[in-house]
Amino acid sequence: MPRISAIHRHPVKALGSEALARVALEAGRTMPGDRVWALAHEKSRFDFDAPAWARCSTFLRGATFPSLMAVTAEGAPGGPITFRHPDLQPLTVDPGTPAGEAAFVAWADPLIPAGMPRPSRLAHAPGRGMTDQPSQWLSILSDASLAVLSEAAGRPMDRRRFRGNLWLEDLAPWEETGWIGREIRLGGCLVKVTEPIGRCSATHADPETGRRDVETLSLLTALGQAENFGVFAEVIEGGEVALGDPAALEGGA
């Protein structure tokens, strides 16, 4: 039976992936602690006086600045988080405080090339994550599909390229693409798969180095996946999910 092999959240959109052992999901919400903040630049039109979800183009992101993909994060939102990057000294701050926000913005600034809009503030949308889509979904990805993609690339592809929330093992390659509209029991919660995840060039960057090394989108197209990798899902019934929990399609295969 398929099982959860990895759980990831990303406290700051595009800047840092954190591996978890378990998480409590809420119905109709994004993963707790995922994309709590997004890094706005000095020309961003984000309305800080009336904060709400905004498109990814509003923020600094890995598709434009691949160096951001090499950031890692450790620590729960609502307290200190340690950020690391191979080219920078580690930083431990609470991004939810004015001092922590200012320190993080200054820390991230060297990751943006000269002549580009500078990081300015951390944006936050109360009650939800700053995900790429306006719907409050999470993402589910497959280790088997990643293995096929890695073989096509001629090198192991790190899960962190794809900024996924839940990874499943013991599936057939691309099996998840047939789940659209289906419900899945994941540990203590129930989710409904909504649509495929269309990918961008952020996935071209190696999360160890922050440098582009694989034409991921071309590989997905050649594999018949139309630049899609993984699926979005809505949490229908909340509950806890943990590493090793089974993933069972409701109503059987």
Backbone hydrogen bonds in HBPLUS format (Angstrom, degrees):
<---DONOR---> <-ACCEPTOR-->    atom                        ^
c    i                          cat <-CA-CA->   ^        H-A-AA   ^      H-
h    n   atom  resd res      DA  || num        DHA   H-A  angle D-A-AA Bond
n    s   type  num  typ     dist DA aas  dist angle  dist       angle   num
A0247-ALA N   A0002-PRO O   2.83 MM 245  5.33 148.1  1.93 144.2 139.2     1
A0003-ARG N   A0169-GLU O   3.27 MM 166  5.51 147.3  2.38 129.4 138.7     2
A0169-GLU N   A0003-ARG O   2.86 MM 166  5.51 158.4  1.91 157.3 164.2     3
A0004-ILE N   A0245-ASP O   2.83 MM 241  5.46 153.7  1.90 153.6 162.1     4
A0244-GLY N   A0004-ILE O   2.80 MM 240  5.06 169.8  1.81 146.1 149.0     5
A0005-SER N   A0167-TRP O   2.75 MM 162  5.47 158.2  1.80 137.9 145.2     6
A0167-TRP N   A0006-ALA O   2.92 MM 161  4.99 162.9  1.95 148.9 147.6     7
A0020-LEU N   A0007-ILE O   2.81 MM  13  5.28 159.4  1.85 151.4 153.6     8
A0008-HIS N   A0165-ASN O   2.75 MM 157  4.67 160.5  1.78 136.3 142.8     9
A0009-ARG N   A0018-GLU O   2.99 MM   9  5.38 155.0  2.06 148.3 156.0    10
A0018-GLU N   A0009-ARG O   2.78 MM   9  5.38 160.4  1.82 169.5 173.7    11
A0035-ARG N   A0010-HIS O   2.57 MM  25  5.38 155.2  1.63 131.0 139.3    12
A0036-VAL N   A0011-PRO O   3.02 MM  25  5.40 112.8  2.49 121.1 135.6    13
A0037-TRP N   A0011-PRO O   3.09 MM  26  6.41 164.7  2.11 159.8 163.9    14
A0015-LEU N   A0012-VAL O   2.91 MM   3  5.32 162.7  1.94 133.4 137.7    15
A0013-LYS N   A0037-TRP O   2.72 MM  24  6.11 169.4  1.73 157.0 155.4    16
A0243-LEU N   A0021-ALA O   2.98 MM 222  5.65 155.9  2.04 161.0 159.4    17
A0023-VAL N   A0241-VAL O   2.93 MM 218  5.63 153.1  2.00 160.3 167.9    18
A0241-VAL N   A0023-VAL O   2.91 MM 218  5.63 164.7  1.93 160.9 163.5    19
A0025-LEU N   A0239-GLY O   2.83 MM 214  5.35 158.6  1.88 150.7 144.8    20
A0239-GLY N   A0025-LEU O   2.99 MM 214  5.35 142.3  2.13 130.8 141.3    21
A0029-ARG N   A0026-GLU O   3.22 MM   3  5.54 152.1  2.30 137.5 132.4    22
A0028-GLY N   A0235-VAL O   2.88 MM 207  5.39 155.2  1.94 139.7 145.4    23
A0034-ASP N   A0031-MET O   3.04 MM   3  5.44 156.2  2.10 141.3 139.2    24
A0130-MET N   A0035-ARG O   2.68 MM  95  5.02 169.3  1.69 136.9 139.4    25
A0038-ALA N   A0123-ALA O   2.98 MM  85  5.11 140.1  2.14 134.3 143.4    26
A0123-ALA N   A0038-ALA O   2.72 MM  85  5.11 168.1  1.73 164.3 161.1    27
A0060-LEU N   A0039-LEU O   2.92 MM  21  5.76 169.6  1.94 172.8 172.1    28
A0040-ALA N   A0121-ARG O   2.84 MM  81  5.37 148.9  1.93 164.7 173.4    29
A0120-SER N   A0040-ALA O   2.86 MM  80  5.84 166.5  1.88 154.4 149.8    30
A0044-SER N   A0041-HIS O   2.97 MM   3  5.24 167.3  1.99 118.0 120.8    31
A0042-GLU N   A0118-ARG O   2.88 MM  76  5.66 141.3  2.03 155.3 167.5    32
A0050-ALA N   A0047-ASP O   3.30 MM   3  5.45 141.8  2.46 100.3 109.9    33
A0058-THR N   A0055-ARG O   2.97 MM   3  5.69 164.4  2.00 120.8 126.0    34
A0059-PHE N   A0056-CYS O   3.03 MM   3  5.67 167.2  2.04 120.7 124.7    35
A0064-THR N   A0061-ARG O   3.24 MM   3  5.84 141.3  2.40 111.9 120.2    36
A0065-PHE N   A0061-ARG O   2.92 MM   4  6.03 163.2  1.95 152.4 157.6    37
A0068-LEU N   A0065-PHE O   3.06 MM   3  6.01 160.6  2.10 130.7 134.0    38
A0069-MET N   A0066-PRO O   2.97 MM   3  5.50 150.5  2.06 115.3 123.4    39
A0070-ALA N   A0067-SER O   3.28 MM   3  5.91 167.3  2.30 116.1 119.7    40
A0071-VAL N   A0068-LEU O   3.22 MM   3  5.79 165.3  2.24 120.9 121.5    41
A0072-THR N   A0084-ARG O   2.93 MM  12  5.24 150.9  2.02 141.6 149.6    42
A0084-ARG N   A0072-THR O   3.03 MM  12  5.24 155.0  2.09 139.1 144.2    43
A0074-GLU N   A0082-THR O   2.97 MM   8  5.18 133.6  2.19 134.9 148.3    44
A0082-THR N   A0074-GLU O   2.86 MM   8  5.18 171.2  1.87 145.9 146.2    45
A0081-ILE N   A0093-VAL O   2.67 MM  12  5.51 159.4  1.72 146.4 148.4    46
A0093-VAL N   A0081-ILE O   3.03 MM  12  5.51 153.7  2.10 149.7 146.7    47
A0083-PHE N   A0091-LEU O   2.70 MM   8  5.21 163.8  1.73 158.7 160.6    48
A0091-LEU N   A0083-PHE O   2.94 MM   8  5.21 159.5  1.98 149.1 155.6    49
A0088-LEU N   A0085-HIS O   3.04 MM   3  5.29 169.3  2.06 118.4 121.9    50
A0097-THR N   A0094-ASP O   3.09 MM   3  5.86 168.1  2.10 128.8 129.5    51
A0101-GLU N   A0097-THR O   2.80 MM   4  5.96 161.2  1.83 160.2 165.4    52
A0102-ALA N   A0098-PRO O   3.03 MM   4  6.18 165.9  2.05 147.6 151.2    53
A0103-ALA N   A0099-ALA O   2.98 MM   4  6.16 156.9  2.04 145.8 152.4    54
A0104-PHE N   A0100-GLY O   2.92 MM   4  6.08 157.2  1.98 147.5 153.7    55
A0105-VAL N   A0101-GLU O   2.95 MM   4  6.17 165.4  1.97 156.3 159.9    56
A0106-ALA N   A0102-ALA O   3.09 MM   4  6.26 161.5  2.13 145.8 150.6    57
A0107-TRP N   A0103-ALA O   2.91 MM   4  6.09 151.6  1.99 143.5 152.0    58
A0108-ALA N   A0104-PHE O   2.91 MM   4  6.13 156.1  1.97 154.7 159.9    59
A0109-ASP N   A0105-VAL O   3.15 MM   4  6.19 131.6  2.39 140.1 151.7    60
A0111-LEU N   A0108-ALA O   2.94 MM   3  5.57 153.8  2.01 122.2 130.5    61
A0112-ILE N   A0109-ASP O   3.09 MM   3  5.68 169.3  2.10 122.3 125.7    62
A0116-MET N   A0113-PRO O   3.34 MM   3  6.00 151.6  2.42 136.7 137.3    63
A0128-ARG N   A0125-ALA O   3.30 MM   3  6.02 151.4  2.38 149.8 146.4    64
A0137-TRP N   A0135-SER O   3.00 MM   2  5.72 127.6  2.29 107.8  92.5    65
A0138-LEU N   A0233-ALA O   2.91 MM  95  5.47 163.0  1.94 159.0 161.6    66
A0233-ALA N   A0138-LEU O   2.86 MM  95  5.47 148.3  1.96 154.9 158.2    67
A0166-LEU N   A0139-SER O   3.00 MM  27  6.28 163.5  2.02 155.0 160.4    68
A0140-ILE N   A0231-VAL O   2.84 MM  91  5.41 164.8  1.86 165.4 170.4    69
A0231-VAL N   A0140-ILE O   2.95 MM  91  5.41 164.3  1.98 156.9 161.9    70
A0141-LEU N   A0166-LEU O   2.83 MM  25  6.25 157.1  1.88 158.5 166.3    71
A0168-LEU N   A0141-LEU O   2.86 MM  27  6.27 149.4  1.95 151.5 160.6    72
A0146-LEU N   A0142-SER O   3.10 MM   4  6.32 152.2  2.18 140.7 148.7    73
A0143-ASP N   A0168-LEU O   2.93 MM  25  6.03 174.8  1.93 165.1 164.2    74
A0147-ALA N   A0143-ASP O   2.91 MM   4  6.18 144.3  2.04 143.5 153.1    75
A0148-VAL N   A0144-ALA O   3.15 MM   4  6.51 152.3  2.23 146.0 152.1    76
A0149-LEU N   A0145-SER O   3.02 MM   4  6.31 160.4  2.06 148.4 153.9    77
A0150-SER N   A0146-LEU O   2.79 MM   4  5.99 152.9  1.87 146.8 154.8    78
A0151-GLU N   A0147-ALA O   2.96 MM   4  6.19 153.6  2.03 144.3 150.9    79
A0152-ALA N   A0148-VAL O   3.04 MM   4  6.35 155.3  2.10 146.6 153.2    80
A0153-ALA N   A0149-LEU O   2.93 MM   4  6.18 143.4  2.07 143.1 153.7    81
A0154-GLY N   A0150-SER O   2.90 MM   4  6.06 126.1  2.20 140.9 155.0    82
A0155-ARG N   A0150-SER O   3.22 MM   5  5.45 147.2  2.33 150.3 152.1    83
A0154-GLY N   A0151-GLU O   3.22 MM   3  5.07 137.3  2.42  92.1 103.9    84
A0161-ARG N   A0158-ASP O   3.12 MM   3  5.88 166.2  2.14 121.4 125.3    85
A0162-PHE N   A0159-ARG O   3.03 MM   3  5.98 160.9  2.06 129.8 133.1    86
A0163-ARG N   A0160-ARG O   3.43 MM   3  5.30 162.7  2.46 101.2 105.7    87
A0175-GLU N   A0172-ALA O   2.98 MM   3  5.26 159.6  2.02 136.4 134.2    88
A0177-THR N   A0174-TRP O   3.03 MM   3  5.55 152.1  2.11 113.0 120.9    89
A0178-GLY N   A0175-GLU O   3.08 MM   3  5.85 165.0  2.10 121.9 126.4    90
A0179-TRP N   A0176-GLU O   3.14 MM   3  5.37 161.8  2.18 115.1 116.0    91
A0182-ARG N   A0179-TRP O   2.79 MM   3  5.22 164.0  1.82 143.8 144.9    92
A0181-GLY N   A0193-VAL O   2.84 MM  12  5.38 160.2  1.88 135.3 140.6    93
A0193-VAL N   A0182-ARG O   2.87 MM  11  5.64 158.5  1.91 173.1 174.3    94
A0250-GLU N   A0183-GLU O   2.90 MM  67  5.53 173.5  1.90 145.6 147.5    95
A0184-ILE N   A0191-VAL O   2.79 MM   7  5.35 157.4  1.84 153.3 160.8    96
A0191-VAL N   A0184-ILE O   2.94 MM   7  5.35 165.0  1.96 152.0 156.2    97
A0185-ARG N   A0248-ALA O   2.78 MM  63  5.14 170.2  1.79 154.4 152.6    98
A0248-ALA N   A0185-ARG O   2.99 MM  63  5.14 161.5  2.02 143.6 146.4    99
A0186-LEU N   A0189-CYS O   2.87 MM   3  5.36 151.2  1.96 147.4 155.8   100
A0189-CYS N   A0186-LEU O   2.93 MM   3  5.36 170.0  1.94 135.2 138.0   101
A0187-GLY N   A0246-PRO O   3.33 MM  59  5.97 158.9  2.38 162.5 167.3   102
A0188-GLY N   A0240-GLU O   2.89 MM  52  5.11 158.8  1.93 157.5 158.5   103
A0190-LEU N   A0237-GLU O   2.98 MM  47  4.87 155.9  2.04 131.9 138.5   104
A0236-ILE N   A0190-LEU O   2.73 MM  46  5.43 147.9  1.83 143.6 154.0   105
A0237-GLU N   A0190-LEU O   3.08 MM  47  4.87 163.0  2.11 133.7 137.0   106
A0192-LYS N   A0234-GLU O   2.81 MM  42  5.20 154.5  1.87 147.2 155.2   107
A0234-GLU N   A0192-LYS O   2.82 MM  42  5.20 158.6  1.86 148.1 147.9   108
A0194-THR N   A0232-PHE O   2.87 MM  38  5.56 160.4  1.91 132.1 138.8   109
A0232-PHE N   A0195-GLU O   2.83 MM  37  5.50 170.8  1.84 172.0 174.0   110
A0197-ILE N   A0230-GLY O   3.02 MM  33  5.50 152.8  2.10 137.5 132.5   111
A0229-PHE N   A0197-ILE O   2.96 MM  32  5.63 154.4  2.03 156.3 161.4   112
A0199-ARG N   A0227-GLU O   2.86 MM  28  5.70 167.0  1.87 163.6 166.7   113
A0203-THR N   A0200-CYS O   3.30 MM   3  6.36 164.3  2.33 127.8 128.5   114
A0204-HIS N   A0201-SER O   2.96 MM   3  5.27 163.6  1.99 111.8 117.0   115
A0205-ALA N   A0202-ALA O   3.26 MM   3  5.99 171.1  2.27 120.0 122.6   116
A0213-ASP N   A0204-HIS O   2.92 MM   9  6.12 156.8  1.97 169.7 162.2   117
A0214-VAL N   A0204-HIS O   3.41 MM  10  5.03 164.4  2.44 138.5 140.7   118
A0206-ASP N   A0211-ARG O   2.94 MM   5  5.63 168.7  1.95 141.9 139.7   119
A0209-THR N   A0206-ASP O   3.11 MM   3  5.59 135.4  2.32 111.2 121.5   120
A0210-GLY N   A0206-ASP O   2.66 MM   4  5.36 162.3  1.69 172.2 176.1   121
A0219-LEU N   A0215-GLU O   3.14 MM   4  6.45 156.2  2.19 152.9 160.3   122
A0220-LEU N   A0216-THR O   2.94 MM   4  6.22 161.9  1.97 157.0 161.3   123
A0221-THR N   A0217-LEU O   3.04 MM   4  6.25 157.6  2.10 146.2 152.1   124
A0222-ALA N   A0218-SER O   2.94 MM   4  6.15 159.1  1.98 146.9 152.7   125
A0223-LEU N   A0219-LEU O   2.94 MM   4  6.17 137.3  2.12 144.1 156.1   126
A0225-GLN N   A0220-LEU O   2.85 MM   5  5.20 161.7  1.88 158.8 153.1   127
A0224-GLY N   A0221-THR O   2.99 MM   3  5.14 159.8  2.04 108.9 113.1   128
A0228-ASN N   A0225-GLN O   2.86 MM   3  5.41 155.6  1.92 120.7 128.9   129
A0245-ASP N   A0242-ALA O   3.03 MM   3  5.64 162.5  2.06 139.6 140.7   130
A0252-GLY N   A0249-LEU O   3.30 MM   3  5.53 146.5  2.42 128.3 124.4   131
